Amino acid sequence: MIQNKIVVGISHGDINGISYEVIIKSLMDSRIFDFCIPVVYGSAKVAAYHRKALNIANFSFNNIKTANEANIKRANIINCLDDNVRVELGKSTTIAGEASLISLENAVKDLKEGKIDVLVTAPINKENIQSEKFNFPGHTEYLTKESNSKESLMLMVSENLKVGVVTTHLPISQVPEAITEEAILGKLRIMNKSLIQDFKIRKPKIAVMGLNPHAGDNGLLGKEETEVIIPTIKKANEEGILALGPYPADGFFGSDNFKKFDAVLAMYHDQGLVPFKALAFDAGINYTAGLDFIRTSPGHGTAFEIAGMNKASEVSFRNALYLACDIYRNRKEYLEISKDPLKHSELSEKDSE
């Protein structure tokens, strides 16, 4: 922190998408500087290109070399790219992929060294970023490897809904074999802990989805529910985790049942993210729970089709920035109240006389 303000590192994502548009639009609101200090890892030249394309005249970045130099009342930017980098709006290019990774690497390095407090990642293109240095399906897997945590949870967050997934970026053909007791229980543990320490929910209530249609119909449409999911829920309950289910996903999300729970654990990516984005696309946030550092991201992608057109909504990115700061404060408070206030000491025989 700098002068009691949270330092928010921002990786700029794909330079040919809407990342700079949503970043700039979010940081144009000066109220943000009342509680945090934004530091973008990117390129002043690329930012200027996007400002011109969007016809935004009343905004500029404060150029700095390190996060320690950040101006507490300005949007700051650290130049990570060569000035010859080329922007091609709406196109997926090798240069854009390399620029995404350079920004991400620099931001993560500073995050791990404590130069920034939290990380907000703008959207990347999962194909053009692939290289010898980045061989991951997405941000979640890369950041899990970079953290000291062995496992993480993709948790989509909105005002009224939180959805996590057991399997993330995995081909649907490989999902059934990945639905194991170990996998489900591990995600439930992360979700339960995150809801308590990151979201200040004292006794979280978690809904668990089935894998098959109608949650298997008692084995008629598949046996994963009876053989794996139900026994795992019972084990979670024995550990003190209030998990219920399994519920059929269509009826669960189609009704108001999701409003009765603090979070939902879906079995695979689209089972959880399709209903989440249908209900909260413009405002939804992607949070990587379970890491030893805090990372959030907007719930949308690069949106190449509208890049440079001034059509992108900044709401999701702004919410991601707010959530990162909220979680930082919540974790700090949780650690403080969890400390043992009394020092333990052994009594000698003389003391007990």
C-alpha atoms as a printed R data frame, in Angstrom:
    type eleno elety resid chain resno       x       y       z
1   ATOM     1    CA   MET     A     1   0.000   0.000   0.000
2   ATOM     2    CA   ILE     A     2   1.035   3.620  -0.537
3   ATOM     3    CA   GLN     A     3  -0.343   6.148   1.952
4   ATOM     4    CA   ASN     A     4  -2.993   3.617   3.014
5   ATOM     5    CA   LYS     A     5  -4.231   3.204  -0.550
6   ATOM     6    CA   ILE     A     6  -4.314  -0.169  -2.310
7   ATOM     7    CA   VAL     A     7  -1.963  -0.360  -5.292
8   ATOM     8    CA   VAL     A     8  -3.820  -2.073  -8.126
9   ATOM     9    CA   GLY     A     9  -1.675  -3.580 -10.874
10  ATOM    10    CA   ILE     A    10  -3.410  -3.892 -14.247
11  ATOM    11    CA   SER     A    11  -2.129  -6.090 -17.079
12  ATOM    12    CA   HIS     A    12  -3.295  -4.608 -20.373
13  ATOM    13    CA   GLY     A    13  -4.411  -7.817 -22.088
14  ATOM    14    CA   ASP     A    14  -4.663  -7.953 -25.889
15  ATOM    15    CA   ILE     A    15  -3.731  -4.590 -27.413
16  ATOM    16    CA   ASN     A    16  -6.003  -5.172 -30.436
17  ATOM    17    CA   GLY     A    17  -9.145  -5.740 -28.369
18  ATOM    18    CA   ILE     A    18 -11.221  -3.601 -26.010
19  ATOM    19    CA   SER     A    19  -8.828  -3.786 -23.044
20  ATOM    20    CA   TYR     A    20  -7.514  -0.237 -23.218
21  ATOM    21    CA   GLU     A    21 -11.012   1.072 -23.852
22  ATOM    22    CA   VAL     A    22 -12.444  -0.451 -20.670
23  ATOM    23    CA   ILE     A    23  -9.316   0.427 -18.668
24  ATOM    24    CA   ILE     A    24  -9.371   4.087 -19.725
25  ATOM    25    CA   LYS     A    25 -13.123   4.473 -19.304
26  ATOM    26    CA   SER     A    26 -12.889   3.006 -15.784
27  ATOM    27    CA   LEU     A    27  -9.973   5.210 -14.742
28  ATOM    28    CA   MET     A    28 -11.606   8.381 -16.069
29  ATOM    29    CA   ASP     A    29 -13.737   8.349 -12.913
30  ATOM    30    CA   SER     A    30 -11.526  10.258 -10.459
31  ATOM    31    CA   ARG     A    31 -13.389   8.800  -7.456
32  ATOM    32    CA   ILE     A    32 -11.335   5.635  -7.952
33  ATOM    33    CA   PHE     A    33  -8.238   7.470  -6.709
34  ATOM    34    CA   ASP     A    34  -9.888   7.971  -3.314
35  ATOM    35    CA   PHE     A    35  -9.281   4.338  -2.364
36  ATOM    36    CA   CYS     A    36  -6.710   2.874  -4.762
37  ATOM    37    CA   ILE     A    37  -3.718   3.657  -6.981
38  ATOM    38    CA   PRO     A    38  -3.976   2.078 -10.448
39  ATOM    39    CA   VAL     A    39  -0.776   1.028 -12.214
40  ATOM    40    CA   VAL     A    40  -1.124  -0.273 -15.777
41  ATOM    41    CA   TYR     A    41   1.596  -2.523 -17.155
42  ATOM    42    CA   GLY     A    42   1.539  -1.714 -20.841
43  ATOM    43    CA   SER     A    43   2.513   0.969 -23.306
44  ATOM    44    CA   ALA     A    44   1.894   4.711 -23.293
45  ATOM    45    CA   LYS     A    45   2.081   4.633 -27.097
46  ATOM    46    CA   VAL     A    46  -0.593   1.935 -27.361
47  ATOM    47    CA   ALA     A    47  -2.747   3.781 -24.829
48  ATOM    48    CA   ALA     A    48  -2.454   6.971 -26.902
49  ATOM    49    CA   TYR     A    49  -3.441   5.058 -30.033
50  ATOM    50    CA   HIS     A    50  -6.613   3.815 -28.359
51  ATOM    51    CA   ARG     A    51  -7.442   7.232 -26.903
52  ATOM    52    CA   LYS     A    52  -7.244   8.710 -30.393
53  ATOM    53    CA   ALA     A    53  -9.338   5.926 -31.917
54  ATOM    54    CA   LEU     A    54 -11.972   6.421 -29.217
55  ATOM    55    CA   ASN     A    55 -11.781  10.225 -29.434
56  ATOM    56    CA   ILE     A    56 -11.036  10.551 -25.712
57  ATOM    57    CA   ALA     A    57  -9.270  13.854 -25.104
58  ATOM    58    CA   ASN     A    58  -9.730  14.465 -21.372
59  ATOM    59    CA   PHE     A    59  -7.555  11.623 -20.075
60  ATOM    60    CA   SER     A    60  -3.855  10.865 -19.825
61  ATOM    61    CA   PHE     A    61  -1.592   8.397 -18.021
62  ATOM    62    CA   ASN     A    62   1.213   9.331 -15.658
63  ATOM    63    CA   ASN     A    63   4.338   7.603 -16.968
64  ATOM    64    CA   ILE     A    64   6.445   5.869 -14.309
65  ATOM    65    CA   LYS     A    65   9.307   3.375 -14.286
66  ATOM    66    CA   THR     A    66   8.375   1.413 -11.165
67  ATOM    67    CA   ALA     A    67   5.226   0.971  -9.095
68  ATOM    68    CA   ASN     A    68   6.908   2.743  -6.182
69  ATOM    69    CA   GLU     A    69   6.826   5.972  -8.200
70  ATOM    70    CA   ALA     A    70   3.040   5.889  -8.695
71  ATOM    71    CA   ASN     A    71   1.160   9.144  -8.290
72  ATOM    72    CA   ILE     A    72  -1.621   8.587  -5.756
73  ATOM    73    CA   LYS     A    73  -4.052  10.853  -7.633
74  ATOM    74    CA   ARG     A    74  -3.396   9.702 -11.196
75  ATOM    75    CA   ALA     A    75  -3.769   6.701 -13.454
76  ATOM    76    CA   ASN     A    76  -0.204   5.425 -13.814
77  ATOM    77    CA   ILE     A    77   1.426   3.381 -16.566
78  ATOM    78    CA   ILE     A    78   4.705   1.447 -16.699
79  ATOM    79    CA   ASN     A    79   6.068   1.023 -20.213
80  ATOM    80    CA   CYS     A    80   6.792  -2.652 -20.797
81  ATOM    81    CA   LEU     A    81   6.742  -2.734 -24.604
82  ATOM    82    CA   ASP     A    82   8.991  -1.625 -27.399
83  ATOM    83    CA   ASP     A    83   7.788   1.629 -28.974
84  ATOM    84    CA   ASN     A    84   7.649  -0.112 -32.353
85  ATOM    85    CA   VAL     A    85   4.778  -2.365 -31.262
86  ATOM    86    CA   ARG     A    86   1.980  -2.322 -33.825
87  ATOM    87    CA   VAL     A    87  -1.714  -2.075 -33.016
88  ATOM    88    CA   GLU     A    88  -4.140  -3.710 -35.469
89  ATOM    89    CA   LEU     A    89  -7.607  -3.231 -34.034
90  ATOM    90    CA   GLY     A    90  -9.841  -6.252 -34.170
91  ATOM    91    CA   LYS     A    91  -7.104  -8.669 -35.288
92  ATOM    92    CA   SER     A    92  -5.425 -11.538 -33.495
93  ATOM    93    CA   THR     A    93  -1.686 -11.137 -34.074
94  ATOM    94    CA   THR     A    94   1.514 -12.678 -32.788
95  ATOM    95    CA   ILE     A    95   2.722  -9.246 -31.673
96  ATOM    96    CA   ALA     A    96  -0.433  -8.743 -29.601
97  ATOM    97    CA   GLY     A    97   0.042 -12.133 -27.957
98  ATOM    98    CA   GLU     A    98   3.643 -11.313 -27.064
99  ATOM    99    CA   ALA     A    99   2.565  -7.922 -25.697
100 ATOM   100    CA   SER     A   100  -0.095  -9.603 -23.522
101 ATOM   101    CA   LEU     A   101   2.453 -11.940 -21.986
102 ATOM   102    CA   ILE     A   102   5.080  -9.235 -21.377
103 ATOM   103    CA   SER     A   103   2.531  -7.145 -19.492
104 ATOM   104    CA   LEU     A   104   1.299 -10.125 -17.482
105 ATOM   105    CA   GLU     A   105   4.814 -11.274 -16.557
106 ATOM   106    CA   ASN     A   106   5.833  -7.822 -15.345
107 ATOM   107    CA   ALA     A   107   2.654  -7.376 -13.312
108 ATOM   108    CA   VAL     A   108   2.910 -10.813 -11.688
109 ATOM   109    CA   LYS     A   109   6.571 -10.218 -10.837
110 ATOM   110    CA   ASP     A   110   5.700  -6.986  -9.023
111 ATOM   111    CA   LEU     A   111   2.717  -8.654  -7.348
112 ATOM   112    CA   LYS     A   112   4.892 -11.438  -5.950
113 ATOM   113    CA   GLU     A   113   7.487  -8.897  -4.793
114 ATOM   114    CA   GLY     A   114   4.850  -6.833  -2.977
115 ATOM   115    CA   LYS     A   115   5.198  -3.752  -5.195
116 ATOM   116    CA   ILE     A   116   1.491  -3.937  -6.005
117 ATOM   117    CA   ASP     A   117  -1.246  -5.272  -3.707
118 ATOM   118    CA   VAL     A   118  -3.699  -6.850  -6.144
119 ATOM   119    CA   LEU     A   119  -3.855  -7.726  -9.841
120 ATOM   120    CA   VAL     A   120  -6.631  -7.000 -12.336
121 ATOM   121    CA   THR     A   121  -6.082  -8.690 -15.691
122 ATOM   122    CA   ALA     A   122  -7.611  -7.320 -18.884
123 ATOM   123    CA   PRO     A   123  -8.730  -9.965 -21.429
124 ATOM   124    CA   ILE     A   124  -6.173 -11.908 -23.449
125 ATOM   125    CA   ASN     A   125  -6.624 -13.949 -26.616
126 ATOM   126    CA   LYS     A   126  -5.970 -17.513 -25.466
127 ATOM   127    CA   GLU     A   127  -4.611 -18.544 -28.874
128 ATOM   128    CA   ASN     A   128  -2.141 -15.806 -29.815
129 ATOM   129    CA   ILE     A   129  -0.563 -15.694 -26.351
130 ATOM   130    CA   GLN     A   130   0.590 -19.313 -26.592
131 ATOM   131    CA   SER     A   131   4.384 -19.700 -26.623
132 ATOM   132    CA   GLU     A   132   7.218 -21.565 -24.928
133 ATOM   133    CA   LYS     A   133   6.699 -19.295 -21.905
134 ATOM   134    CA   PHE     A   134   2.909 -19.514 -21.868
135 ATOM   135    CA   ASN     A   135   1.440 -22.954 -22.487
136 ATOM   136    CA   PHE     A   136  -1.788 -22.651 -20.525
137 ATOM   137    CA   PRO     A   137  -5.498 -22.627 -21.419
138 ATOM   138    CA   GLY     A   138  -5.905 -19.218 -19.767
139 ATOM   139    CA   HIS     A   139  -5.052 -16.787 -16.974
140 ATOM   140    CA   THR     A   140  -6.359 -19.079 -14.228
141 ATOM   141    CA   GLU     A   141  -3.957 -21.936 -14.886
142 ATOM   142    CA   TYR     A   142  -0.973 -19.629 -15.432
143 ATOM   143    CA   LEU     A   143  -1.558 -17.698 -12.217
144 ATOM   144    CA   THR     A   144  -2.077 -20.894 -10.220
145 ATOM   145    CA   LYS     A   145   1.372 -22.061 -11.344
146 ATOM   146    CA   GLU     A   146   2.873 -18.672 -10.433
147 ATOM   147    CA   SER     A   147   1.372 -18.715  -6.941
148 ATOM   148    CA   ASN     A   148   2.356 -20.786  -3.929
149 ATOM   149    CA   SER     A   149  -1.053 -22.452  -4.020
150 ATOM   150    CA   LYS     A   150  -1.417 -25.963  -5.360
151 ATOM   151    CA   GLU     A   151  -4.988 -25.437  -6.540
152 ATOM   152    CA   SER     A   152  -7.356 -22.616  -7.408
153 ATOM   153    CA   LEU     A   153 -10.996 -22.066  -8.283
154 ATOM   154    CA   MET     A   154 -12.458 -20.037 -11.123
155 ATOM   155    CA   LEU     A   155 -15.219 -18.122  -9.358
156 ATOM   156    CA   MET     A   156 -17.543 -15.910 -11.363
157 ATOM   157    CA   VAL     A   157 -18.952 -13.133  -9.197
158 ATOM   158    CA   SER     A   158 -21.856 -10.713  -9.567
159 ATOM   159    CA   GLU     A   159 -24.021  -8.875  -7.081
160 ATOM   160    CA   ASN     A   160 -26.487 -11.756  -6.703
161 ATOM   161    CA   LEU     A   161 -24.631 -14.812  -7.956
162 ATOM   162    CA   LYS     A   162 -21.310 -16.599  -7.428
163 ATOM   163    CA   VAL     A   163 -20.501 -19.610  -9.609
164 ATOM   164    CA   GLY     A   164 -17.407 -21.795  -9.405
165 ATOM   165    CA   VAL     A   165 -16.475 -24.723 -11.649
166 ATOM   166    CA   VAL     A   166 -14.810 -28.057 -10.922
167 ATOM   167    CA   THR     A   167 -13.241 -28.263 -14.389
168 ATOM   168    CA   THR     A   168 -12.257 -25.102 -16.250
169 ATOM   169    CA   HIS     A   169 -10.799 -24.995 -19.769
170 ATOM   170    CA   LEU     A   170 -11.207 -28.684 -20.548
171 ATOM   171    CA   PRO     A   171 -12.722 -30.364 -23.646
172 ATOM   172    CA   ILE     A   172 -16.200 -31.604 -22.841
173 ATOM   173    CA   SER     A   173 -15.185 -35.161 -23.789
174 ATOM   174    CA   GLN     A   174 -12.698 -35.167 -20.903
175 ATOM   175    CA   VAL     A   175 -15.045 -33.780 -18.250
176 ATOM   176    CA   PRO     A   176 -16.637 -37.020 -16.908
177 ATOM   177    CA   GLU     A   177 -13.293 -38.622 -16.042
178 ATOM   178    CA   ALA     A   178 -12.199 -35.401 -14.330
179 ATOM   179    CA   ILE     A   179 -15.239 -35.386 -12.019
180 ATOM   180    CA   THR     A   180 -13.669 -37.172  -9.067
181 ATOM   181    CA   GLU     A   181 -14.148 -37.018  -5.327
182 ATOM   182    CA   GLU     A   182 -10.759 -35.355  -4.946
183 ATOM   183    CA   ALA     A   183 -11.551 -32.701  -7.558
184 ATOM   184    CA   ILE     A   184 -14.993 -31.818  -6.194
185 ATOM   185    CA   LEU     A   185 -13.925 -31.802  -2.549
186 ATOM   186    CA   GLY     A   186 -10.894 -29.674  -3.357
187 ATOM   187    CA   LYS     A   187 -13.023 -27.028  -5.085
188 ATOM   188    CA   LEU     A   188 -15.587 -27.066  -2.276
189 ATOM   189    CA   ARG     A   189 -12.855 -26.452   0.281
190 ATOM   190    CA   ILE     A   190 -11.469 -23.510  -1.685
191 ATOM   191    CA   MET     A   191 -14.937 -22.071  -2.277
192 ATOM   192    CA   ASN     A   192 -15.956 -22.379   1.364
193 ATOM   193    CA   LYS     A   193 -12.733 -20.768   2.607
194 ATOM   194    CA   SER     A   194 -12.942 -17.963   0.043
195 ATOM   195    CA   LEU     A   195 -16.551 -17.163   0.887
196 ATOM   196    CA   ILE     A   196 -15.556 -16.840   4.546
197 ATOM   197    CA   GLN     A   197 -12.296 -14.858   4.288
198 ATOM   198    CA   ASP     A   198 -12.765 -13.010   0.970
199 ATOM   199    CA   PHE     A   199 -16.504 -12.268   1.071
200 ATOM   200    CA   LYS     A   200 -17.172 -12.168   4.840
201 ATOM   201    CA   ILE     A   201 -19.882 -14.865   4.769
202 ATOM   202    CA   ARG     A   202 -19.802 -16.537   8.157
203 ATOM   203    CA   LYS     A   203 -21.475 -19.877   7.280
204 ATOM   204    CA   PRO     A   204 -21.627 -20.248   3.500
205 ATOM   205    CA   LYS     A   205 -24.360 -22.300   1.883
206 ATOM   206    CA   ILE     A   206 -23.181 -23.928  -1.356
207 ATOM   207    CA   ALA     A   207 -25.294 -25.563  -4.073
208 ATOM   208    CA   VAL     A   208 -23.639 -28.388  -6.027
209 ATOM   209    CA   MET     A   209 -24.779 -29.152  -9.572
210 ATOM   210    CA   GLY     A   210 -25.136 -32.629 -11.041
211 ATOM   211    CA   LEU     A   211 -23.150 -33.631 -14.109
212 ATOM   212    CA   ASN     A   212 -25.880 -35.301 -16.131
213 ATOM   213    CA   PRO     A   213 -29.318 -34.083 -17.272
214 ATOM   214    CA   HIS     A   214 -31.788 -34.100 -14.353
215 ATOM   215    CA   ALA     A   215 -28.802 -34.825 -12.072
216 ATOM   216    CA   GLY     A   216 -28.757 -38.382 -13.396
217 ATOM   217    CA   ASP     A   217 -32.362 -39.266 -12.476
218 ATOM   218    CA   ASN     A   218 -31.167 -41.705  -9.777
219 ATOM   219    CA   GLY     A   219 -28.748 -43.438 -12.134
220 ATOM   220    CA   LEU     A   220 -31.038 -43.602 -15.172
221 ATOM   221    CA   LEU     A   221 -29.072 -40.937 -17.091
222 ATOM   222    CA   GLY     A   222 -25.641 -41.518 -15.616
223 ATOM   223    CA   LYS     A   223 -24.060 -42.757 -12.426
224 ATOM   224    CA   GLU     A   224 -21.637 -39.918 -11.589
225 ATOM   225    CA   GLU     A   225 -24.155 -38.381  -9.189
226 ATOM   226    CA   THR     A   226 -24.789 -41.543  -7.144
227 ATOM   227    CA   GLU     A   227 -21.242 -42.890  -7.289
228 ATOM   228    CA   VAL     A   228 -19.160 -39.699  -6.986
229 ATOM   229    CA   ILE     A   229 -20.996 -36.429  -6.382
230 ATOM   230    CA   ILE     A   230 -23.393 -37.431  -3.589
231 ATOM   231    CA   PRO     A   231 -20.732 -39.284  -1.518
232 ATOM   232    CA   THR     A   232 -18.411 -36.283  -1.931
233 ATOM   233    CA   ILE     A   233 -21.084 -33.877  -0.700
234 ATOM   234    CA   LYS     A   234 -21.489 -36.069   2.380
235 ATOM   235    CA   LYS     A   235 -17.742 -35.932   3.030
236 ATOM   236    CA   ALA     A   236 -17.798 -32.151   2.659
237 ATOM   237    CA   ASN     A   237 -20.643 -31.962   5.177
238 ATOM   238    CA   GLU     A   238 -18.586 -34.036   7.608
239 ATOM   239    CA   GLU     A   239 -15.834 -31.405   7.309
240 ATOM   240    CA   GLY     A   240 -18.286 -28.671   8.236
241 ATOM   241    CA   ILE     A   241 -18.903 -27.426   4.695
242 ATOM   242    CA   LEU     A   242 -22.590 -26.715   4.123
243 ATOM   243    CA   ALA     A   243 -22.930 -28.136   0.612
244 ATOM   244    CA   LEU     A   244 -26.258 -29.339  -0.776
245 ATOM   245    CA   GLY     A   245 -27.277 -31.154  -3.944
246 ATOM   246    CA   PRO     A   246 -26.722 -32.333  -6.541
247 ATOM   247    CA   TYR     A   247 -29.241 -30.163  -8.382
248 ATOM   248    CA   PRO     A   248 -30.208 -30.339 -12.072
249 ATOM   249    CA   ALA     A   249 -28.570 -27.256 -13.593
250 ATOM   250    CA   ASP     A   250 -31.412 -26.286 -15.950
251 ATOM   251    CA   GLY     A   251 -34.114 -26.113 -13.308
252 ATOM   252    CA   PHE     A   252 -31.771 -24.659 -10.705
253 ATOM   253    CA   PHE     A   253 -30.736 -21.650 -12.772
254 ATOM   254    CA   GLY     A   254 -34.093 -21.366 -14.523
255 ATOM   255    CA   SER     A   255 -35.869 -20.839 -11.197
256 ATOM   256    CA   ASP     A   256 -34.949 -18.611  -8.277
257 ATOM   257    CA   ASN     A   257 -33.185 -21.429  -6.435
258 ATOM   258    CA   PHE     A   258 -29.748 -19.886  -6.962
259 ATOM   259    CA   LYS     A   259 -30.828 -16.905  -4.851
260 ATOM   260    CA   LYS     A   260 -31.125 -19.183  -1.823
261 ATOM   261    CA   PHE     A   261 -27.402 -20.002  -1.833
262 ATOM   262    CA   ASP     A   262 -24.211 -18.046  -1.279
263 ATOM   263    CA   ALA     A   263 -22.463 -19.795  -4.162
264 ATOM   264    CA   VAL     A   264 -22.879 -22.535  -6.750
265 ATOM   265    CA   LEU     A   265 -20.378 -25.209  -7.756
266 ATOM   266    CA   ALA     A   266 -20.897 -26.362 -11.349
267 ATOM   267    CA   MET     A   267 -19.197 -29.435 -12.764
268 ATOM   268    CA   TYR     A   268 -17.821 -27.900 -15.958
269 ATOM   269    CA   HIS     A   269 -17.182 -24.569 -17.683
270 ATOM   270    CA   ASP     A   270 -20.321 -24.004 -19.739
271 ATOM   271    CA   GLN     A   271 -22.661 -25.479 -17.125
272 ATOM   272    CA   GLY     A   272 -21.691 -22.641 -14.823
273 ATOM   273    CA   LEU     A   273 -20.653 -19.812 -17.122
274 ATOM   274    CA   VAL     A   274 -23.525 -19.909 -19.614
275 ATOM   275    CA   PRO     A   275 -26.213 -19.167 -16.997
276 ATOM   276    CA   PHE     A   276 -23.898 -16.763 -15.173
277 ATOM   277    CA   LYS     A   277 -23.213 -14.689 -18.281
278 ATOM   278    CA   ALA     A   278 -26.873 -14.819 -19.297
279 ATOM   279    CA   LEU     A   279 -27.752 -13.289 -15.939
280 ATOM   280    CA   ALA     A   280 -24.771 -10.970 -15.370
281 ATOM   281    CA   PHE     A   281 -22.760 -10.532 -18.570
282 ATOM   282    CA   ASP     A   282 -22.188  -6.770 -18.411
283 ATOM   283    CA   ALA     A   283 -21.309  -6.685 -14.721
284 ATOM   284    CA   GLY     A   284 -19.816 -10.126 -14.003
285 ATOM   285    CA   ILE     A   285 -16.291 -10.625 -12.641
286 ATOM   286    CA   ASN     A   286 -13.862 -13.530 -12.872
287 ATOM   287    CA   TYR     A   287 -12.079 -14.090  -9.558
288 ATOM   288    CA   THR     A   288  -9.368 -16.697  -9.050
289 ATOM   289    CA   ALA     A   289 -10.059 -17.969  -5.548
290 ATOM   290    CA   GLY     A   290  -7.549 -19.975  -3.543
291 ATOM   291    CA   LEU     A   291  -4.378 -18.133  -4.552
292 ATOM   292    CA   ASP     A   292  -2.014 -16.528  -2.058
293 ATOM   293    CA   PHE     A   293  -2.478 -13.264  -3.975
294 ATOM   294    CA   ILE     A   294  -5.593 -11.530  -5.309
295 ATOM   295    CA   ARG     A   295  -6.502 -11.543  -9.005
296 ATOM   296    CA   THR     A   296  -9.725 -10.447 -10.659
297 ATOM   297    CA   SER     A   297 -10.712  -9.884 -14.271
298 ATOM   298    CA   PRO     A   298 -13.759  -8.671 -16.194
299 ATOM   299    CA   GLY     A   299 -16.123 -11.461 -17.184
300 ATOM   300    CA   HIS     A   300 -15.859 -10.754 -20.926
301 ATOM   301    CA   GLY     A   301 -13.227 -11.416 -23.578
302 ATOM   302    CA   THR     A   302 -11.238  -9.333 -26.073
303 ATOM   303    CA   ALA     A   303 -14.338  -8.452 -28.157
304 ATOM   304    CA   PHE     A   304 -12.298  -7.894 -31.335
305 ATOM   305    CA   GLU     A   305 -15.501  -7.218 -33.269
306 ATOM   306    CA   ILE     A   306 -16.093  -3.887 -31.495
307 ATOM   307    CA   ALA     A   307 -12.495  -2.831 -30.789
308 ATOM   308    CA   GLY     A   308 -11.933   0.873 -31.347
309 ATOM   309    CA   MET     A   309 -15.627   1.609 -31.879
310 ATOM   310    CA   ASN     A   310 -16.345   3.111 -28.446
311 ATOM   311    CA   LYS     A   311 -19.030   0.490 -27.867
312 ATOM   312    CA   ALA     A   312 -17.469  -1.488 -25.000
313 ATOM   313    CA   SER     A   313 -18.944  -1.228 -21.509
314 ATOM   314    CA   GLU     A   314 -16.436  -0.636 -18.728
315 ATOM   315    CA   VAL     A   315 -18.806  -1.840 -15.972
316 ATOM   316    CA   SER     A   316 -17.331  -5.334 -15.666
317 ATOM   317    CA   PHE     A   317 -13.739  -4.081 -15.572
318 ATOM   318    CA   ARG     A   318 -14.590  -1.391 -13.023
319 ATOM   319    CA   ASN     A   319 -16.366  -3.984 -10.878
320 ATOM   320    CA   ALA     A   320 -13.292  -6.224 -11.115
321 ATOM   321    CA   LEU     A   321 -11.151  -3.379  -9.812
322 ATOM   322    CA   TYR     A   322 -13.571  -2.695  -6.938
323 ATOM   323    CA   LEU     A   323 -13.815  -6.381  -6.036
324 ATOM   324    CA   ALA     A   324 -10.030  -6.803  -5.906
325 ATOM   325    CA   CYS     A   325  -9.850  -3.938  -3.397
326 ATOM   326    CA   ASP     A   326 -12.776  -5.285  -1.353
327 ATOM   327    CA   ILE     A   327 -11.190  -8.740  -1.125
328 ATOM   328    CA   TYR     A   328  -7.858  -7.206  -0.107
329 ATOM   329    CA   ARG     A   329  -9.550  -5.410   2.796
330 ATOM   330    CA   ASN     A   330 -11.647  -8.449   3.732
331 ATOM   331    CA   ARG     A   331  -8.609 -10.728   3.824
332 ATOM   332    CA   LYS     A   332  -6.698  -8.236   5.937
333 ATOM   333    CA   GLU     A   333  -9.592  -7.973   8.371
334 ATOM   334    CA   TYR     A   334 -10.007 -11.764   8.461
335 ATOM   335    CA   LEU     A   335  -6.334 -12.248   9.299
336 ATOM   336    CA   GLU     A   336  -6.551  -9.668  12.062
337 ATOM   337    CA   ILE     A   337  -9.614 -11.158  13.755
338 ATOM   338    CA   SER     A   338  -8.232 -14.700  13.341
339 ATOM   339    CA   LYS     A   339  -5.081 -13.932  15.304
340 ATOM   340    CA   ASP     A   340  -4.848 -15.370  18.783
341 ATOM   341    CA   PRO     A   341  -4.893 -12.249  20.998
342 ATOM   342    CA   LEU     A   342  -3.492 -14.075  24.027
343 ATOM   343    CA   LYS     A   343   0.055 -15.341  24.310
344 ATOM   344    CA   HIS     A   344   0.323 -18.851  25.684
345 ATOM   345    CA   SER     A   345   2.868 -19.633  28.394
346 ATOM   346    CA   GLU     A   346   3.616 -22.714  30.430
347 ATOM   347    CA   LEU     A   347   3.127 -22.473  34.183
348 ATOM   348    CA   SER     A   348   5.979 -23.711  36.339
349 ATOM   349    CA   GLU     A   349   5.402 -25.547  39.595
350 ATOM   350    CA   LYS     A   350   6.396 -22.363  41.449
351 ATOM   351    CA   ASP     A   351   3.800 -20.311  39.532
352 ATOM   352    CA   SER     A   352   1.067 -22.757  40.479
353 ATOM   353    CA   GLU     A   353   1.807 -22.690  44.196
